Amino acid sequence: MNMVVTTADPSDEALAARAAAGDDLAFETIVERYQRRIFRLASRLTSDTEAADVLQETFLQIYRHLSSF
């Protein structure tokens, strides 16, 4: 009998710690996890063209401040 063991997705906290330590894949995972939600929110608050800028600026700020998370 074969057992398939799946691992849970890492928490946001674990990903942020890894990203702060220089793990680009961890930061990419954060971006993939939240980009649609942030874009939808930004689209409701601004226009679609401005939402793309808001999305980019949001992730730039997150990246810059990972060490303080």
Secondary structure, DSSP 8 states (H G I E B T S, - for coil): -----------HHHHHHHHHTT-HHHHHHHHHHHHHHHHHHHHHHS-HHHHHHHHHHHHHHHHHTGGG-
